[in-house]
Amino acid sequence: MIPSQRVILGAGLAILLIITAASIGLDVKSRSDAAWVNHTVEVLKKISDIRLLVHRAESAARGYEIYHTAGFIDEFQAASSQVAPALAAIKLAMRDNADQETLLESTAPLIMRRMEVAAEALRLRAKGDTDGINALKDRAEGRGLMETLTANLDRLAVGEAKLLADREADSRRTGIVLLGIDVIGALVILLLVTMLLRESQRTTVQLQSSLHETQAAKEALEAAVAERTEHLVTAHDELRLSVNVLQSTFHSMAEAVLVIDSEGNVLLSNPAAERMLLHRTGMNVTNLRALSDVFQGDGVTPVKPDEMPSVRVLRGDAFEELEIVVRPHNGNAARHLMISGRPMRDGQGSISGAVLVYHDATTSRETERQLHQSQKLDAVGKLTGGVAHDFNNMLTVISGNTETLVASLKQQPELQRAARLIDDAAERCAELIQHLLAFARKQPLQPRNVEINAAISDIAKLLRPTLGEQIQIETVLEQGPMTSHIDPSRLTNAVLNMAINARDAMPHGGKLLLETHRVVLDDAYAQANAEVRPGQYVMLAVSDSGTGMPPDVQLKAFEPFFTTKEVGKGSGLGLSMVYGFVKQSGGHIKIYSEPGHGTTIKLYLPPGEGMIEVAAAATPQAEGGAETILVVEDDTLVRNFVTAQLQSLGYKTIAAADSKAALQLIEAGQPFDLLFTDVVIPGGMSGRELAEKAARIRAGLKVLYTSGYTDNAIVHHGKLDDGVMLLTKPYRRNQLAEMIRLALNNGTKAS
């Protein structure tokens, strides 16, 4: 080997050795980085598990507080028993981070104390210890603990998320450097081989053996480079998998998440933000504010611009469960949102952005409202019952003495007339007291098995002379024996009160419809309506074609002395008496009304003890499909329920909150296979008018209607022609599936 070749070979080998050593060192570091990334992901998962266990225990405790169901105690014990092991596991995983370990040490006792407080509350409620429960509430220890431990868990999660970002960035930098070194090594090898080949052309046959040795060294180095490259690719794949897990978790969250910078630009959002906040790509928080009016939790007081959640969090405020009410300008129903916010800071401690998490509490607030209304009516009932009892005692004395006074004043006609006026007034007071007792559910009932169809037929005959010729009375009674265990005289009074209210709502005449049906209220309906027990009922519906009631009047319709009539034309006790009678009889009452479209009041009465049980037909398996359904429904809860059920059946759904929005979709050429619309909807058109306009745009359009009015009430009100397909609210999943399938296969076509 000549000297020039030795120099070249020596220099090349030295460079290759340096590159190989650097590559090996960086490969070891790359593996270490990937291991630390996986470790941080696991710690984040453990923090999420702790949070989930605490929330499960908290939800179970609240569930037992509301429903007093033993299953919630089991759920609480199952969740709380896992808290201590989970804390031990996360403490073991955080040994590498002293700050996080210190924060966890301070958080763990708070979590365990919160579990003890919740367990104590469950024990007191199970024993019925009201004083103990009130004492525990007065301390308000549980809420404070929950706010503190939630904030600490958020800090732990934010700390780990920042650590994860740093470690991922470090891993990427190591990978890039390693890849660059490997490429340089390969280039050096190729350069070295090229130079050796040139030198070999100028040498003699004696140098062939050296060339073979160099070639072998080249192949060995290439194999080493290939091996290192394979390790690097594997490490990158593992890192990509970890990132995908985090992204999947983020995108599957039910809560809407916005990550914003210091200028309010949205850096990151999840699909829930599109559904809940109407966020679209490119929007900032200013654009989002322009879509809706924002109010405080009372739904009345507007939120000032400088008190908006995004403004507060960018000022440095951190908050939990800040409640706001958002009313979109597009006509969609208002949403109750619970917001948590945390500022993000850079290495110098300056605010670089923020994270906002939005939880939709609309459904829970509606449930709380129903429960509050039920409790309010119950409290008013107890008060009026006590007052009525005392008044009855006094009226007994007044009536008795007045009767004696009338009899003793036969010789003094003027005084006798005055005494009779007192007696008539006492009789009127007694009637009002009976109405109060009916509302308070303290009237003495004499229930027996009553044949409902016969009773309603007799009542209809009595109503005709009472209501006058302007009111047309019709009855639609389900065939077959149908008995209910009720007081028949109270039933007559209840129907009479509802009929008189209906007459007053139709000053220029109209139609009164009395209907009976056998119905089953299932568990889903009972969960959505407080104090309803699932099972069989006899349904009596009283419908009118009058002026209808706005939502605020419906909320107060059952309250005693509430009336919209002129002074002297109503006591405000009619529907209160009906409500008390139905509740005392073990039934349920529901109002469905739309202003300008009439009212239907449905009484769900308990079946008679000797009533023949009609075997329910076997419920067929709900049949779905792959078609697209355009759902038009103004009630947000109903619209969300329908779209979720249809999607679970395999259908694709498009939703609109009013007829105007639906028509815009149709005019824009939005493809769909069936129009499923409520009959009474906002937007300037009824459901029928929407279907007619849509049919002119899209020939052969198939339509299925739905309404809270009964089908007979719909037809008699003149809202729909006879023979159209109608699904009456409330309905169950199987009924929805059956009618949708029927409408798609051979349904009504709009004309």
SVG drawing of the C-alpha trace seen along z (x, -y; Angstrom):
<svg xmlns="http://www.w3.org/2000/svg" viewBox="-142 -45 146 56">
<polyline fill="none" stroke="black" stroke-width="0.4" points="0.0,0.0 1.5,-3.3 1.8,-6.3 -1.0,-8.3 -3.4,-5.4 -2.5,-5.0 -3.2,-8.7 -6.5,-8.6 -7.6,-5.3 -6.4,-6.5 -8.3,-9.8 -11.4,-8.1 -11.5,-5.5 -10.9,-8.1 -13.9,-10.2 -16.0,-7.1 -15.2,-6.0 -16.1,-9.5 -19.4,-9.4 -20.2,-5.9 -19.5,-6.9 -21.6,-10.0 -24.4,-7.9 -24.3,-5.3 -24.5,-8.0 -27.3,-9.8 -29.2,-6.5 -29.0,-5.8 -30.3,-9.3 -33.1,-8.9 -34.3,-5.7 -34.1,-7.5 -36.1,-10.4 -38.8,-8.1 -38.9,-6.3 -39.4,-9.6 -42.2,-10.6 -44.0,-7.4 -43.5,-7.8 -45.0,-11.3 -48.0,-10.1 -48.6,-7.4 -48.5,-10.0 -51.1,-12.1 -53.3,-9.0 -53.0,-8.4 -53.9,-12.0 -57.0,-11.6 -57.9,-8.3 -57.8,-10.1 -60.0,-12.9 -62.4,-10.4 -62.6,-8.4 -63.3,-11.5 -66.0,-12.7 -67.6,-9.3 -67.8,-9.2 -69.1,-12.8 -71.7,-12.0 -72.8,-8.9 -73.2,-10.9 -75.3,-13.6 -77.4,-10.9 -78.2,-9.3 -79.0,-12.8 -81.6,-13.3 -83.0,-9.9 -82.2,-7.9 -81.4,-4.8 -79.2,-2.2 -77.3,-1.6 -75.6,-5.0 -74.1,-3.9 -72.6,-0.9 -71.2,-3.1 -69.8,-5.5 -68.1,-2.7 -66.7,-1.2 -65.2,-4.5 -63.9,-5.6 -62.2,-2.2 -60.0,-2.8 -58.8,-6.2 -56.1,-5.2 -54.4,-2.7 -54.6,-5.2 -52.9,-7.8 -50.2,-5.4 -49.5,-4.5 -49.2,-8.2 -47.0,-9.0 -44.6,-6.2 -44.6,-7.5 -43.8,-11.1 -40.7,-10.3 -38.6,-11.9 -40.2,-15.4 -39.9,-16.9 -42.3,-19.8 -45.0,-17.5 -44.4,-15.1 -44.8,-17.9 -48.0,-19.1 -49.4,-15.5 -48.4,-15.1 -50.6,-18.1 -53.5,-17.0 -53.8,-13.4 -55.1,-14.2 -57.7,-16.6 -58.9,-13.8 -59.2,-11.3 -60.9,-13.9 -63.4,-14.6 -64.2,-10.9 -64.7,-10.8 -67.1,-13.8 -69.1,-12.3 -69.2,-8.9 -70.4,-10.7 -73.2,-12.4 -74.3,-9.1 -74.4,-7.5 -76.5,-10.4 -78.9,-10.3 -79.2,-6.5 -80.1,-6.9 -82.5,-9.8 -80.5,-12.0 -81.7,-15.4 -79.9,-17.4 -76.7,-15.7 -77.0,-16.4 -77.8,-20.1 -74.8,-20.4 -72.6,-18.9 -74.0,-21.3 -73.4,-24.3 -69.8,-23.4 -69.6,-23.6 -66.4,-21.6 -67.1,-19.3 -67.3,-22.1 -64.1,-23.8 -62.3,-20.5 -63.5,-19.8 -62.5,-23.2 -59.0,-22.9 -58.3,-19.3 -59.7,-20.0 -57.4,-23.0 -54.4,-20.9 -55.2,-18.1 -55.3,-20.7 -51.9,-22.0 -50.5,-18.5 -51.9,-17.9 -50.6,-21.2 -47.2,-20.5 -47.0,-17.1 -48.3,-18.4 -45.6,-21.0 -43.0,-18.4 -44.4,-16.1 -44.0,-19.0 -40.4,-19.6 -39.5,-16.0 -41.1,-15.5 -39.2,-18.5 -36.0,-17.2 -36.6,-13.8 -37.3,-15.3 -34.1,-17.4 -32.1,-14.3 -33.7,-12.4 -32.9,-15.1 -29.2,-15.3 -28.9,-11.5 -30.3,-11.3 -27.9,-14.1 -24.9,-12.3 -26.0,-9.0 -26.3,-10.8 -22.9,-12.5 -21.4,-9.1 -22.8,-7.6 -21.5,-10.4 -18.1,-10.1 -18.1,-6.4 -19.1,-7.0 -16.4,-9.7 -13.8,-7.4 -14.6,-4.5 -14.5,-6.8 -11.1,-8.1 -9.8,-4.6 -11.1,-3.4 -9.3,-6.3 -6.1,-5.5 -6.5,-1.8 -6.6,-2.5 -3.1,-4.0 -1.6,-1.2 -0.5,2.2 -2.0,5.6 -0.3,5.6 -2.9,3.2 -5.9,5.4 -5.9,7.1 -6.0,3.7 -9.0,2.8 -10.8,5.9 -10.2,5.1 -11.5,1.6 -14.6,2.9 -15.3,5.2 -15.0,2.3 -17.4,0.2 -20.0,2.9 -19.7,3.3 -20.1,-0.4 -23.1,-0.5 -24.7,2.3 -24.1,0.4 -25.6,-2.8 -28.6,-0.7 -29.1,0.7 -28.9,-2.7 -31.4,-4.1 -33.8,-1.2 -33.6,-2.0 -34.3,-5.6 -37.3,-4.8 -38.7,-2.5 -38.2,-5.3 -40.0,-7.7 -42.9,-5.3 -43.3,-4.8 -43.3,-8.6 -45.9,-9.0 -48.1,-6.4 -48.0,-8.3 -48.9,-11.5 -51.8,-9.7 -53.1,-8.4 -53.1,-12.0 -54.8,-13.3 -57.5,-10.6 -58.3,-11.4 -58.5,-15.1 -60.8,-14.7 -63.1,-12.3 -63.8,-14.6 -67.4,-15.6 -66.2,-19.0 -65.3,-21.7 -61.6,-22.8 -60.0,-26.0 -56.3,-26.8 -55.7,-30.4 -52.7,-32.7 -52.3,-36.1 -54.1,-37.8 -57.2,-35.6 -56.4,-33.5 -57.5,-29.9 -54.4,-27.6 -56.1,-24.3 -59.7,-23.1 -61.6,-19.8 -64.8,-18.7 -66.9,-19.4 -66.0,-23.1 -67.6,-23.0 -70.8,-21.4 -71.1,-23.4 -69.5,-26.8 -70.1,-26.9 -66.3,-27.4 -64.9,-27.0 -61.3,-27.0 -59.9,-30.4 -62.2,-31.9 -60.8,-33.8 -62.6,-34.5 -63.8,-37.9 -65.6,-36.1 -67.1,-33.6 -68.5,-36.4 -70.2,-37.9 -72.3,-34.7 -74.2,-34.9 -75.4,-37.1 -73.7,-36.0 -75.3,-36.3 -74.4,-35.4 -75.7,-32.2 -79.1,-33.9 -79.7,-34.2 -80.6,-37.9 -77.6,-39.9 -75.3,-40.4 -71.6,-39.6 -69.5,-42.7 -66.8,-42.7 -64.0,-42.8 -65.5,-39.9 -65.7,-37.5 -63.9,-34.2 -61.3,-34.6 -60.5,-38.2 -60.3,-37.1 -58.0,-34.2 -55.6,-36.2 -55.4,-38.7 -54.1,-35.8 -57.3,-34.7 -57.8,-31.0 -61.3,-29.8 -63.5,-26.7 -67.1,-26.1 -67.8,-29.7 -71.5,-29.5 -72.7,-31.5 -75.8,-31.4 -75.2,-31.7 -78.1,-32.6 -77.0,-32.2 -78.2,-34.7 -79.2,-31.9 -82.3,-31.1 -80.9,-28.0 -82.0,-27.4 -79.8,-28.9 -77.1,-26.8 -75.9,-26.7 -72.1,-26.4 -69.7,-25.7 -66.2,-27.0 -62.8,-26.3 -59.9,-28.5 -56.1,-28.4 -53.5,-30.9 -50.4,-29.5 -47.0,-31.1 -43.7,-31.1 -40.2,-30.6 -40.2,-34.1 -43.5,-33.8 -45.4,-36.0 -48.8,-34.9 -48.5,-33.4 -52.0,-32.1 -54.7,-30.1 -56.7,-26.9 -60.5,-27.1 -62.7,-24.0 -66.5,-24.3 -69.0,-21.8 -72.6,-21.8 -74.8,-21.9 -78.1,-22.6 -79.7,-19.2 -78.7,-19.2 -80.1,-22.7 -83.4,-21.7 -83.6,-18.7 -82.9,-21.0 -85.6,-23.4 -88.2,-20.5 -87.2,-19.3 -87.3,-22.8 -90.8,-23.4 -92.0,-20.1 -90.6,-20.9 -92.1,-24.4 -95.5,-23.1 -95.2,-20.5 -94.2,-23.2 -97.0,-25.5 -99.4,-22.5 -98.3,-21.8 -98.8,-25.5 -102.2,-25.8 -103.3,-22.4 -102.6,-23.7 -104.3,-27.1 -107.3,-25.3 -107.6,-23.0 -107.7,-26.1 -110.2,-27.9 -112.5,-24.8 -112.6,-24.9 -113.6,-28.5 -116.1,-28.1 -117.7,-25.2 -118.5,-27.7 -119.6,-30.5 -121.8,-28.2 -123.5,-26.5 -124.3,-29.8 -125.4,-31.5 -127.8,-28.6 -129.3,-29.0 -129.5,-32.8 -131.4,-32.5 -133.9,-30.1 -134.4,-32.5 -135.0,-35.6 -138.1,-34.5 -140.0,-37.4 -137.4,-39.9 -137.0,-39.5 -134.4,-42.3 -132.1,-40.8 -132.7,-37.3 -131.6,-38.4 -128.4,-39.7 -127.9,-36.5 -128.4,-34.5 -125.8,-36.6 -123.3,-35.7 -124.3,-32.0 -123.8,-32.2 -120.4,-33.8 -119.4,-31.0 -120.5,-28.4 -118.3,-30.0 -115.4,-30.1 -116.0,-26.4 -115.8,-25.7 -112.5,-27.6 -111.2,-25.6 -112.1,-22.4 -110.0,-23.5 -107.1,-24.3 -107.4,-20.9 -107.5,-19.3 -104.2,-21.1 -102.6,-20.1 -103.6,-16.5 -105.5,-16.4 -109.0,-16.1 -110.8,-12.9 -110.9,-10.7 -113.2,-7.8 -111.4,-5.9 -112.9,-2.9 -112.5,-1.2 -114.0,-3.6 -114.7,-2.7 -113.0,-5.7 -114.7,-5.6 -118.2,-5.5 -117.3,-8.2 -115.9,-10.5 -119.0,-9.9 -121.3,-11.0 -119.1,-14.0 -119.2,-15.1 -123.0,-15.1 -122.9,-17.4 -120.4,-19.8 -122.5,-20.6 -125.0,-22.9 -122.2,-24.2 -119.9,-25.3 -122.5,-26.6 -123.2,-26.1 -120.0,-27.9 -117.9,-25.0 -117.9,-21.8 -117.2,-18.8 -115.8,-15.6 -114.6,-12.4 -112.1,-9.8 -112.1,-6.8 -109.9,-3.8 -111.9,-0.6 -112.0,2.1 -112.4,2.2 -110.3,-0.5 -110.6,-1.2 -108.8,-3.5 -108.7,-3.5 -109.8,-7.1 -112.6,-9.1 -115.2,-9.6 -116.6,-12.8 -113.2,-14.4 -112.5,-13.2 -115.8,-15.0 -114.7,-18.2 -111.2,-18.0 -112.5,-17.6 -115.1,-20.4 -112.3,-22.8 -110.2,-22.0 -113.2,-22.4 -114.0,-25.8 -110.4,-26.9 -110.6,-25.7 -113.8,-27.6 -112.3,-30.8 -109.3,-30.3 -111.7,-30.1 -113.8,-33.3 -115.0,-33.0 -115.8,-29.3 -113.7,-26.3 -113.3,-22.6 -112.8,-20.7 -111.5,-17.1 -111.6,-14.4 -109.4,-11.3 -108.5,-8.2 -105.7,-5.7 -103.7,-3.0 -100.1,-4.1 -96.8,-2.9 -94.4,-5.4 -90.9,-3.9 -87.8,-4.4 -86.4,-7.1 -89.5,-9.2 -89.5,-8.8 -85.9,-10.0 -86.7,-13.1 -89.8,-13.9 -89.5,-14.2 -91.8,-12.1 -93.0,-9.8 -93.0,-6.1 -92.6,-4.0 -95.4,-1.6 -98.9,-1.3 -101.3,-4.3 -104.7,-5.3 -104.2,-8.6 -107.0,-11.2 -106.2,-14.1 -108.2,-17.3 -107.4,-19.4 -108.7,-22.8 -108.1,-25.0 -107.7,-28.2 -105.0,-30.8 -102.5,-28.5 -100.0,-29.3 -96.5,-30.7 -93.7,-28.8 -93.6,-31.2 -97.4,-30.7 -97.0,-26.9 -94.4,-26.9 -96.9,-28.6 -100.1,-27.0 -100.5,-24.7 -99.7,-27.2 -102.7,-28.2 -104.2,-31.6 -102.2,-32.1 -104.5,-33.2 -104.2,-35.1 -107.9,-36.0 -109.3,-39.4 -110.0,-40.2 -113.3,-38.5 -113.3,-36.0 -111.2,-33.2 -109.9,-32.2 -106.7,-30.6 -107.5,-27.3 -108.9,-25.3 -105.7,-23.7 -104.3,-23.6 -107.2,-21.4 -106.6,-19.1 -102.9,-18.9 -103.6,-17.9 -106.2,-15.4 -103.9,-13.6 -100.9,-13.6 -103.0,-12.4 -104.4,-9.6 -100.9,-8.4 -100.8,-9.8 -98.9,-12.3 -100.0,-15.5 -98.4,-17.2 -99.2,-20.4 -98.3,-20.7 -99.2,-24.2 -98.1,-26.5 -99.2,-30.2 -101.9,-30.6 -102.2,-26.8 -104.2,-25.6 -103.4,-23.4 -103.4,-19.7 -103.5,-18.6 -102.7,-15.0 -103.7,-13.2 -101.9,-9.9 -104.2,-8.0 -103.4,-4.8 -105.0,-1.6 -107.8,0.1 -106.9,2.9 -109.1,5.3 -108.3,3.9 -107.6,6.6 -103.9,6.5 -103.6,6.3 -100.5,8.3 -98.2,5.9 -97.0,6.9 -93.4,8.0 -91.3,5.0 -89.5,5.6 -85.8,5.0 -85.3,1.4 -84.5,1.4 -82.2,-1.3 -80.8,-2.3 -78.1,-4.4 -80.3,-7.2 -80.0,-10.9 -82.7,-12.5 -83.4,-16.3 -84.6,-16.9 -86.5,-20.2 -87.2,-20.7 -87.1,-23.9 -86.7,-22.3 -82.9,-21.8 -83.3,-18.8 -85.7,-17.0 -83.5,-17.8 -80.4,-16.5 -82.3,-13.3 -83.7,-12.6 -80.4,-13.1 -78.5,-10.9 -81.1,-8.1 -81.2,-8.3 -77.4,-8.2 -77.4,-5.1 -79.7,-3.5 -77.2,-4.1 -78.8,-7.1 -77.0,-10.3 -78.7,-13.4 -78.9,-17.1 -80.6,-19.3 -82.4,-22.7 -83.9,-24.7 -86.7,-26.4 -88.4,-26.4 -86.3,-29.2 -83.0,-27.4 -84.4,-24.2 -85.6,-25.8 -82.2,-27.4 -80.6,-24.0 -83.1,-22.6 -82.7,-25.5 -78.9,-25.1 -79.3,-21.6 -78.5,-19.7 -79.1,-16.0 -81.4,-14.0 -84.0,-11.2 -86.7,-12.2 -88.0,-15.4 -88.8,-14.7 -90.4,-17.9 -92.4,-19.2 -95.8,-20.6 -95.5,-23.8 -92.1,-25.4 -90.8,-29.0 -89.3,-30.6 -92.5,-32.0 -93.8,-28.6 -95.5,-25.6 -94.1,-22.1 -96.8,-21.5 -96.0,-24.8 -92.3,-23.9 -93.1,-20.5 -95.2,-22.1 -92.4,-24.6 -89.8,-21.8 -91.9,-19.6 -92.0,-22.4 -88.2,-22.4 -87.7,-18.6 -90.4,-16.5 -91.4,-13.3 -90.2,-14.4 -91.1,-12.0 -92.3,-13.6 -92.9,-12.4 -94.5,-14.8 -94.2,-14.9 -96.1,-16.9 -97.0,-17.0 -100.6,-17.2 -102.4,-13.9 -103.0,-12.9 -106.7,-13.5 -106.1,-17.0 -103.7,-17.8 -106.3,-16.8 -109.2,-18.5 -107.2,-21.7 -106.8,-21.8 -103.0,-21.7 -102.7,-18.5 -104.8,-16.7 -106.2,-13.3 -103.9,-10.4 -100.5,-12.0 -97.9,-10.2 -97.5,-11.6 -95.4,-10.4 -96.9,-11.7 -94.7,-12.9 -93.5,-11.5 -92.1,-8.5 -89.6,-5.8 -86.6,-4.7 -88.4,-1.7 -91.4,-3.8 -89.1,-6.4 -87.2,-3.6 -90.5,-2.0 -92.0,-5.3 -88.8,-6.5 -88.5,-3.2 -92.2,-3.2 -91.9,-6.7 -88.8,-5.9 -90.3,-2.7 -93.8,-3.9 -94.3,-7.2 -96.4,-10.2 -95.2,-12.4 -95.6,-16.2 -97.9,-17.7"/>
</svg>
